[in-house]
């Protein structure tokens, strides 16, 4: 008798939560809500890099 096995495949890291950490003017932060207008403007003016298309499926 042959038994077919159904395997559920998961991607590495799937279902694992993470928090975005950024270094802004020497500080490691998750959010900018406590920053003054100047630091918020600096973060806003920075170039945002995308990871889209870097990882194959």
Buried (B, 14 or more C-beta within 10 A) or exposed (E): EEEEEEEEEEEEEEEEEEEEEEEBEEEEBEEBEEBEEEBBEEBEEEEEEEEEEEEEE
